[in-house]
């Protein structure tokens, strides 16, 4: 651990670099990245990731920031982990941010396991640091061993192809883009790589305890499978995850197209049309429909989806899905309702006419999409009324669907004006006087995964029942299209991102 180590020169001598470089290149994990946040615990996996990424990223590549969370669990041992990570970052010449959380208190408050509370604390910490540092993605050091363990755990819980796809090398979790450059590398190879570099790492003593389910899978179950069934069972499980992930992506696409067909309107699901679909498409279409109405993921599980399918088939008049959400059969439609304090009713995604006007009665909104050259100044409503116009690059969006949908749990955005760096983006600041579109809102580049979210009429932050999102197929600077809703907040994001999706970390 002597100072003055050249991480690039040392790492370039090891074969592990080539596998990670290939994963980054083929997966496009760093394409267009301006700032990459590295989640580093001090363990072998994350230490190796920090060295490898530091060696791969060119001098003009994305800025690197190391983030480490002290979970408040292991006392002095955790203090030493944090100090180790600080020294590592200093040697690599990378900025380091260390945060603290009281995970045991969080677990008690949320009535969940320490593992779940720790995961939630890490995600929240990474999100805050990413926003403060201007990072557009976070790299986590999950390995092929972690992937195999996840597949096995989910298989034993009865997961389908979506769950058995396990962790993706590039995913969006709660609005945060997460990349996993080590997902195809084994833990043994990583430790051998570090030993070859003469590098040390921290060992979490809780990883040796069989009190945690994942540790039992790692220490007991997989060795038995290797001995009794297949010596390469870890590789086999990872291969199965990749194959299932490819199949699942096709089925998800078919399900989304089924929801966009005539008859799948803003009000609910056409029961007869749903029942005519293959069962695999039915399940995915119903889950997507439930989530699109703003319901949380735990109200769209296997049992809840089955209840909606039963309603569509004519079994009963209503069904409880959980978390206050209820599915109701009304004539030939299945509709979704929730117990709420007030506000507009949730509604289905709607493709907008381009150019033209689209009325969404369930949301009380009218969108007018027009085409022009360049950008012009638009007088917005007064303070508190919410901006109603945004400009997009017509050439980049041409031929691709422009879709309006309600806000979903987990959606994130970066406001074009009002909320500066470090301000809570869920509560953007209101302008003092009549609003003027900012350069980025009216003529600047709307970058990948940027969000614009003016406050809706009547105040409140993103997340109100009456709010609407507009999904774009692509974006760039140039001539634009203006979207003029009758009211409500707007944000813009790329079609195909997995907002609100779940994952292991």
C-alpha positions as CSV (number, residue, x, y, z in Angstrom):
1,X,0.0,0.0,0.0
2,X,3.0,2.3,-0.6
3,X,2.2,5.8,-1.9
4,X,3.1,7.0,-5.3
5,X,1.5,4.0,-7.2
6,X,0.7,4.6,-10.8
7,X,-2.7,2.8,-11.0
8,X,-2.8,3.0,-14.8
9,X,0.6,1.4,-15.3
10,X,0.0,-1.3,-12.7
11,X,-3.5,-2.2,-13.9
12,X,-2.5,-2.4,-17.5
13,X,-0.3,-5.4,-16.8
14,X,-3.2,-7.5,-15.6
15,X,-5.7,-9.4,-17.8
16,X,-8.7,-8.2,-15.7
17,X,-8.4,-4.9,-17.4
18,X,-9.2,-6.3,-20.8
19,X,-12.5,-7.9,-19.6
20,X,-13.6,-4.7,-17.9
21,X,-12.6,-2.6,-20.9
22,X,-14.5,-4.9,-23.2
23,X,-17.6,-4.7,-21.0
24,X,-17.5,-0.9,-20.9
25,X,-17.0,-0.6,-24.7
26,X,-19.5,-3.2,-25.8
27,X,-22.1,-2.1,-23.3
28,X,-21.6,1.6,-23.9
29,X,-21.4,2.0,-20.2
30,X,-19.5,5.2,-20.3
31,X,-20.7,6.6,-23.7
32,X,-21.5,10.3,-23.2
33,X,-20.6,10.2,-19.5
34,X,-19.4,13.5,-18.1
35,X,-18.9,12.4,-14.4
36,X,-18.9,8.9,-13.0
37,X,-19.5,8.2,-9.4
38,X,-17.8,5.1,-8.1
39,X,-19.4,3.3,-5.1
40,X,-16.5,2.0,-3.1
41,X,-16.9,0.1,0.2
42,X,-13.2,-0.8,0.6
43,X,-13.9,-4.5,-0.2
44,X,-11.9,-6.3,-3.0
45,X,-14.6,-5.8,-5.7
46,X,-14.9,-2.1,-5.3
47,X,-11.2,-1.5,-4.8
48,X,-10.5,-3.4,-8.0
49,X,-13.2,-1.4,-9.8
50,X,-11.7,1.9,-8.8
51,X,-8.2,0.8,-10.0
52,X,-9.5,-0.6,-13.3
53,X,-11.8,2.3,-14.2
54,X,-9.1,4.8,-13.2
55,X,-6.7,3.0,-15.6
56,X,-9.3,2.8,-18.4
57,X,-10.7,6.3,-18.3
58,X,-8.6,8.6,-20.5
59,X,-7.3,12.0,-19.3
60,X,-10.1,13.7,-21.2
61,X,-12.7,11.2,-20.1
62,X,-15.4,11.6,-17.5
63,X,-14.5,13.0,-14.1
64,X,-14.3,10.4,-11.4
65,X,-15.7,10.7,-7.8
66,X,-15.5,8.0,-5.2
67,X,-18.4,7.7,-2.8
68,X,-18.3,5.7,0.5
69,X,-21.2,5.3,3.0
70,X,-20.5,4.5,6.7
71,X,-23.6,2.5,7.6
72,X,-23.3,3.1,11.4
73,X,-23.2,-0.7,12.1
74,X,-19.7,-1.9,12.8
75,X,-18.2,0.9,14.9
76,X,-14.4,1.2,14.8
77,X,-14.2,-1.3,12.0
78,X,-16.4,0.8,9.8
79,X,-14.3,3.9,10.7
80,X,-11.2,2.1,9.4
81,X,-13.1,1.2,6.2
82,X,-13.8,4.9,5.6
83,X,-10.2,5.9,6.3
84,X,-9.0,3.2,3.9
85,X,-11.2,4.5,1.1
86,X,-10.1,8.1,1.7
87,X,-6.4,7.0,1.3
88,X,-7.2,4.9,-1.8
89,X,-8.9,7.9,-3.4
90,X,-6.0,10.1,-2.6
91,X,-3.5,7.7,-4.2
92,X,-5.7,7.5,-7.3
93,X,-6.0,11.2,-7.5
94,X,-9.8,11.1,-7.3
95,X,-12.2,13.2,-5.2
96,X,-13.7,11.2,-2.3
97,X,-17.1,11.8,-0.5
98,X,-17.8,9.9,2.7
99,X,-21.3,9.9,4.1
100,X,-22.8,8.5,7.4
101,X,-26.1,6.7,8.0
102,X,-27.8,5.1,11.0
103,X,-28.9,2.0,9.2
104,X,-30.1,0.1,12.4
105,X,-32.4,3.1,13.2
106,X,-33.6,3.2,9.5
107,X,-34.4,-0.5,9.6
108,X,-36.4,-0.1,12.8
109,X,-38.3,2.9,11.4
110,X,-39.1,1.1,8.1
111,X,-39.7,-2.3,9.7
112,X,-37.4,-4.1,7.4
113,X,-34.1,-6.0,7.5
114,X,-30.7,-4.5,8.0
115,X,-29.8,-5.5,4.4
116,X,-32.8,-3.8,2.9
117,X,-32.3,-0.7,5.0
118,X,-28.6,-0.5,4.1
119,X,-29.5,-0.8,0.4
120,X,-32.0,2.0,0.6
121,X,-29.5,4.1,2.5
122,X,-26.8,3.5,-0.1
123,X,-29.1,4.4,-3.0
124,X,-30.2,7.6,-1.3
125,X,-26.6,8.5,-0.5
126,X,-25.4,7.8,-4.1
127,X,-28.3,9.9,-5.5
128,X,-27.5,12.8,-3.3
129,X,-23.8,12.7,-4.1
130,X,-24.5,12.3,-7.8
131,X,-26.7,15.3,-7.9
132,X,-24.2,17.4,-5.9
133,X,-21.2,16.3,-8.1
134,X,-23.1,16.5,-11.4
135,X,-22.6,12.7,-12.0
136,X,-24.8,11.2,-14.7
137,X,-24.2,7.6,-13.6
138,X,-23.0,5.5,-10.7
139,X,-20.7,2.5,-11.1
140,X,-21.2,-0.4,-8.6
141,X,-18.8,-3.3,-8.2
142,X,-21.2,-6.3,-8.5
143,X,-19.4,-9.4,-9.8
144,X,-20.4,-12.6,-11.6
145,X,-20.5,-14.3,-8.2
146,X,-23.1,-11.7,-7.0
147,X,-25.1,-12.3,-10.1
148,X,-25.1,-16.1,-9.6
149,X,-26.2,-15.6,-6.0
150,X,-29.0,-13.2,-7.1
151,X,-30.3,-15.6,-9.7
152,X,-30.4,-18.5,-7.2
153,X,-32.2,-16.4,-4.6
154,X,-34.8,-15.2,-7.0
155,X,-35.3,-18.7,-8.4
156,X,-36.1,-20.0,-5.0
157,X,-38.7,-17.1,-4.5
158,X,-40.5,-18.1,-7.7
159,X,-39.4,-15.3,-9.9
160,X,-40.1,-15.2,-13.6
161,X,-37.8,-14.1,-16.4
162,X,-37.8,-10.5,-15.3
163,X,-36.5,-11.4,-11.9
164,X,-34.2,-14.1,-13.1
165,X,-32.5,-11.6,-15.5
166,X,-31.1,-10.4,-12.1
167,X,-28.8,-7.5,-12.3
168,X,-28.2,-5.6,-15.6
169,X,-24.8,-4.1,-16.5
170,X,-26.7,-0.9,-17.4
171,X,-30.0,-0.1,-15.6
172,X,-32.0,2.8,-14.1
173,X,-32.9,2.3,-10.5
174,X,-35.1,5.0,-8.9
175,X,-34.2,7.5,-11.6
176,X,-30.4,6.8,-11.0
177,X,-28.5,5.3,-13.9
178,X,-26.4,2.4,-12.6
179,X,-23.6,0.6,-14.5
180,X,-21.8,-2.6,-13.4
181,X,-18.5,-3.0,-15.2
182,X,-17.4,-6.1,-13.2
183,X,-20.6,-8.1,-13.7
184,X,-18.8,-10.6,-16.0
185,X,-15.8,-11.0,-13.8
186,X,-15.5,-13.6,-11.0
187,X,-14.6,-12.7,-7.4
188,X,-11.6,-15.0,-7.6
189,X,-10.3,-13.3,-10.7
190,X,-10.7,-9.9,-9.0
191,X,-8.8,-10.9,-5.9
192,X,-6.0,-12.5,-8.0
193,X,-5.8,-9.2,-9.9
194,X,-5.4,-7.2,-6.7
195,X,-2.8,-9.6,-5.3
196,X,-0.9,-9.2,-8.6
197,X,-0.9,-5.4,-8.1
198,X,0.2,-5.8,-4.5
199,X,-3.0,-4.1,-3.4
200,X,-4.9,-4.7,-0.2
201,X,-8.5,-4.5,0.6
202,X,-10.9,-4.4,3.6
203,X,-12.8,-7.5,4.6
204,X,-16.3,-7.1,6.2
205,X,-16.5,-9.6,9.0
206,X,-20.3,-9.9,8.6
207,X,-19.6,-11.6,5.2
208,X,-18.4,-14.6,7.2
209,X,-21.6,-14.8,9.2
210,X,-24.3,-17.3,8.1
211,X,-27.0,-15.1,9.8
212,X,-27.6,-13.4,6.4
213,X,-29.3,-15.3,3.6
214,X,-27.0,-14.3,0.8
215,X,-24.0,-15.4,2.9
216,X,-25.6,-18.8,3.4
217,X,-26.1,-19.1,-0.4
218,X,-22.5,-18.1,-1.0
219,X,-20.9,-20.2,1.7
220,X,-23.2,-23.3,1.8
221,X,-25.5,-23.7,-1.2
222,X,-23.3,-22.9,-4.1
223,X,-20.4,-25.1,-3.0
224,X,-22.9,-28.0,-2.8
225,X,-24.2,-27.3,-6.3
226,X,-20.6,-27.1,-7.6
227,X,-19.7,-30.4,-5.9
228,X,-22.9,-32.4,-6.7
229,X,-24.3,-30.9,-10.0
230,X,-22.0,-28.6,-12.0
231,X,-18.5,-27.4,-11.1
232,X,-19.3,-24.3,-13.3
233,X,-22.6,-23.6,-11.8
234,X,-21.8,-19.9,-11.2
235,X,-21.1,-19.5,-14.9
236,X,-24.2,-21.4,-15.8
237,X,-26.4,-19.2,-13.6
238,X,-25.0,-16.1,-15.2
239,X,-25.5,-17.5,-18.7
240,X,-29.2,-18.2,-17.8
241,X,-29.6,-14.7,-16.6
242,X,-28.3,-13.2,-19.8
243,X,-30.5,-15.5,-22.0
244,X,-33.6,-14.8,-19.9
245,X,-32.8,-11.1,-20.0
246,X,-32.8,-11.1,-23.8
247,X,-36.1,-13.0,-23.9
248,X,-37.6,-10.7,-21.3
249,X,-36.7,-7.5,-23.3
250,X,-38.7,-8.9,-26.3
251,X,-41.7,-9.8,-24.2
252,X,-41.7,-6.4,-22.5
253,X,-41.6,-4.7,-25.8
254,X,-44.6,-6.7,-27.0
255,X,-46.5,-5.9,-23.8
256,X,-45.9,-2.2,-24.2
257,X,-47.1,-2.2,-27.8
258,X,-50.2,-4.1,-26.7
259,X,-51.0,-1.3,-24.2
260,X,-50.7,1.3,-26.9
261,X,-53.2,-0.3,-29.3
262,X,-56.6,1.3,-29.8
263,X,-58.8,0.2,-26.9
264,X,-56.1,0.6,-24.3
265,X,-57.2,4.2,-23.6
266,X,-56.7,6.7,-20.8
267,X,-59.3,5.1,-18.6
268,X,-58.5,1.5,-18.2
269,X,-57.7,-1.9,-19.7
270,X,-60.0,-3.4,-22.4
271,X,-60.9,-6.7,-20.7
272,X,-61.6,-8.7,-23.9
273,X,-58.5,-7.4,-25.6
274,X,-56.4,-8.3,-22.6
275,X,-57.7,-11.8,-22.4
276,X,-57.0,-12.4,-26.1
277,X,-53.3,-11.9,-25.5
278,X,-50.9,-14.7,-24.7
279,X,-50.6,-15.2,-20.9
280,X,-47.0,-14.1,-20.8
281,X,-47.9,-10.8,-22.5
282,X,-51.0,-10.4,-20.3
283,X,-48.9,-10.5,-17.2
284,X,-46.4,-7.9,-18.4
285,X,-49.1,-5.6,-19.9
286,X,-51.0,-5.6,-16.6
287,X,-47.9,-4.9,-14.5
288,X,-46.9,-2.1,-16.9
289,X,-50.4,-0.7,-16.7
290,X,-50.5,-0.8,-12.9
291,X,-47.1,1.0,-12.7
292,X,-48.1,3.5,-15.3
293,X,-50.9,4.7,-13.1
294,X,-48.5,5.6,-10.3
295,X,-48.8,2.5,-8.2
296,X,-45.7,1.3,-6.3
297,X,-44.0,-1.9,-7.4
298,X,-45.3,-3.9,-4.5
299,X,-48.9,-3.3,-5.7
300,X,-47.9,-4.8,-9.1
301,X,-46.5,-8.2,-7.9
302,X,-47.4,-11.6,-9.2
303,X,-50.5,-12.0,-7.0
304,X,-51.8,-8.5,-7.8
305,X,-51.3,-9.0,-11.5
306,X,-53.2,-12.3,-11.2
307,X,-56.2,-10.6,-9.5
308,X,-56.4,-8.0,-12.4
309,X,-56.3,-10.9,-15.0
310,X,-59.1,-12.6,-13.1
311,X,-61.2,-9.5,-13.1
312,X,-60.7,-9.1,-16.8
313,X,-61.8,-12.7,-17.3
314,X,-65.1,-11.9,-15.4
315,X,-64.2,-13.2,-11.9
316,X,-65.7,-10.7,-9.5
317,X,-66.2,-6.9,-9.6
318,X,-63.1,-5.6,-7.7
319,X,-59.8,-6.8,-6.2
320,X,-57.4,-5.2,-3.7
321,X,-53.9,-4.9,-5.0
322,X,-52.2,-3.5,-1.9
323,X,-50.9,-0.1,-0.7
324,X,-54.4,1.4,-1.1
325,X,-54.9,0.5,-4.8
326,X,-57.9,-1.4,-6.0
327,X,-58.8,-2.7,-9.5
328,X,-62.5,-2.5,-10.5
329,X,-64.3,-4.1,-13.4
330,X,-66.8,-1.7,-15.0
331,X,-68.5,-3.1,-18.1
332,X,-65.8,-4.2,-20.5
333,X,-63.0,-2.3,-18.8
334,X,-60.8,-2.8,-15.7
335,X,-60.0,0.4,-14.0
336,X,-57.6,1.3,-11.2
337,X,-58.4,3.4,-8.2
338,X,-56.6,4.4,-5.0
339,X,-57.5,5.9,-1.7
340,X,-56.2,9.4,-1.9
341,X,-56.7,12.8,-0.2
342,X,-57.6,14.5,-3.5
343,X,-56.2,15.5,-6.8
344,X,-56.7,14.3,-10.4
345,X,-57.3,10.6,-11.2
346,X,-54.3,8.7,-12.5
347,X,-54.4,7.9,-16.2
348,X,-52.8,5.8,-18.9
349,X,-49.9,6.9,-21.2
350,X,-51.1,8.6,-24.4
351,X,-49.2,9.1,-27.6
352,X,-49.4,12.7,-28.7
353,X,-50.3,13.8,-32.2
354,X,-47.3,15.4,-33.9
355,X,-48.1,18.0,-35.0
356,X,-51.6,18.5,-33.6
357,X,-53.7,18.7,-30.4
358,X,-54.3,15.8,-28.0
359,X,-56.8,16.0,-25.3
360,X,-56.4,13.8,-22.2
361,X,-59.7,14.0,-20.5
362,X,-58.8,11.8,-17.5
363,X,-56.0,14.2,-16.7
364,X,-57.8,17.4,-17.7
365,X,-54.9,18.4,-20.1
366,X,-54.6,19.5,-23.7
367,X,-51.3,19.2,-25.5
368,X,-50.6,21.2,-28.7
369,X,-47.5,20.2,-30.6
370,X,-46.3,22.6,-33.3
371,X,-43.4,22.7,-35.6
372,X,-41.1,25.6,-36.4
373,X,-37.6,26.8,-37.0
374,X,-35.4,28.1,-34.2
375,X,-36.7,29.2,-30.9
376,X,-38.8,32.1,-29.8
377,X,-39.5,33.7,-26.5
378,X,-42.8,32.5,-24.9
379,X,-44.5,34.5,-22.1
380,X,-45.4,32.0,-19.4
381,X,-48.1,32.3,-16.8
382,X,-47.4,34.3,-13.7
383,X,-45.6,33.0,-10.6
384,X,-47.0,29.7,-9.2
385,X,-48.9,28.9,-12.4
386,X,-46.3,26.6,-13.8
387,X,-44.5,26.8,-17.1
388,X,-46.4,25.4,-20.1
389,X,-44.0,25.4,-23.0
390,X,-40.9,23.5,-23.8
391,X,-38.8,23.3,-26.9
392,X,-37.4,20.0,-28.4
393,X,-35.1,19.3,-31.4
394,X,-37.6,18.3,-34.2
395,X,-35.0,16.5,-36.2
396,X,-33.9,14.2,-33.4
397,X,-37.5,13.4,-32.3
398,X,-38.9,13.0,-35.8
399,X,-40.5,9.6,-36.5
400,X,-40.4,8.6,-32.8
401,X,-43.4,8.5,-30.4
402,X,-43.9,11.4,-28.1
403,X,-45.8,10.1,-25.1
404,X,-47.4,11.8,-22.1
405,X,-47.8,9.8,-18.9
406,X,-48.4,10.5,-15.2
407,X,-45.6,10.8,-12.7
408,X,-44.3,7.5,-11.4
409,X,-42.6,6.7,-8.1
410,X,-38.9,6.9,-8.6
411,X,-39.0,9.5,-11.4
412,X,-36.1,12.0,-11.2
413,X,-35.3,15.1,-13.1
414,X,-32.9,18.0,-13.3
415,X,-34.8,21.3,-13.6
416,X,-33.9,23.7,-16.4
417,X,-34.2,26.7,-14.1
418,X,-35.0,27.4,-10.4
419,X,-33.4,24.4,-8.7
420,X,-29.6,24.8,-8.6
421,X,-27.1,22.2,-7.6
422,X,-27.6,21.1,-4.1
423,X,-31.3,22.2,-4.0
424,X,-33.9,19.5,-3.5
425,X,-35.1,18.9,-7.2
426,X,-38.5,17.8,-6.0
427,X,-39.2,21.3,-4.8
428,X,-37.9,23.7,-7.6
429,X,-37.8,27.4,-6.7
430,X,-40.4,29.6,-8.3
431,X,-39.4,32.6,-10.4
432,X,-39.8,36.1,-8.8
433,X,-41.6,37.5,-11.8
434,X,-43.0,36.5,-15.2
435,X,-41.2,33.4,-16.3
436,X,-38.8,33.4,-19.2
437,X,-37.5,30.1,-20.7
438,X,-33.9,29.6,-19.8
439,X,-31.3,28.9,-22.5
440,X,-31.4,25.2,-21.7
441,X,-35.2,25.1,-21.7
442,X,-35.7,27.1,-24.9
443,X,-32.6,26.7,-27.0
444,X,-29.9,24.7,-25.2
445,X,-29.1,21.0,-25.4
446,X,-31.5,18.8,-23.4
447,X,-29.1,16.1,-22.5
448,X,-29.6,12.4,-22.1
449,X,-31.8,11.7,-19.1
450,X,-32.2,15.4,-18.2
451,X,-35.6,16.3,-16.8
452,X,-37.5,19.6,-16.8
453,X,-40.2,19.8,-14.2
454,X,-41.9,23.1,-13.5
455,X,-44.1,23.2,-10.4
456,X,-47.7,22.4,-11.2
457,X,-50.5,24.9,-10.8
458,X,-51.4,25.4,-7.2
459,X,-47.9,24.8,-5.9
460,X,-46.4,21.5,-4.6
461,X,-43.5,19.6,-5.9
462,X,-43.1,16.8,-8.4
463,X,-45.2,13.9,-7.3
464,X,-48.7,15.4,-7.2
465,X,-51.6,13.4,-8.5
466,X,-52.3,15.8,-11.4
467,X,-48.8,15.9,-12.8
468,X,-47.8,14.6,-16.2
469,X,-44.6,13.4,-17.7
470,X,-43.7,13.6,-21.4
471,X,-41.3,11.0,-22.8
472,X,-39.0,11.8,-25.7
473,X,-37.4,9.3,-28.1
474,X,-34.3,11.4,-28.4
475,X,-33.0,14.9,-27.9
476,X,-30.4,17.5,-29.1
477,X,-30.1,21.2,-29.6
478,X,-31.6,22.9,-32.7
479,X,-35.0,23.7,-34.1
480,X,-37.8,22.6,-31.8
481,X,-41.3,21.5,-31.1
482,X,-43.3,23.2,-28.5
483,X,-45.5,21.3,-26.1
484,X,-48.3,23.5,-24.6
485,X,-50.3,21.6,-22.0
486,X,-53.3,23.3,-20.5
487,X,-51.7,22.9,-17.1
488,X,-49.6,20.7,-14.8
489,X,-45.8,20.1,-14.6
490,X,-43.8,18.7,-17.5
491,X,-40.6,16.7,-17.5
492,X,-38.7,15.2,-20.3
493,X,-36.8,11.9,-20.4
494,X,-35.6,9.4,-23.0
495,X,-38.0,6.7,-24.0
496,X,-36.7,3.3,-22.9
497,X,-35.3,4.3,-19.6
498,X,-36.5,2.1,-16.8
499,X,-37.7,4.7,-14.3
500,X,-38.8,3.2,-11.1
501,X,-37.3,-0.3,-11.9
502,X,-36.0,-2.4,-9.0
503,X,-32.6,-4.0,-8.7
504,X,-30.0,-5.4,-6.3
505,X,-27.1,-3.2,-5.2
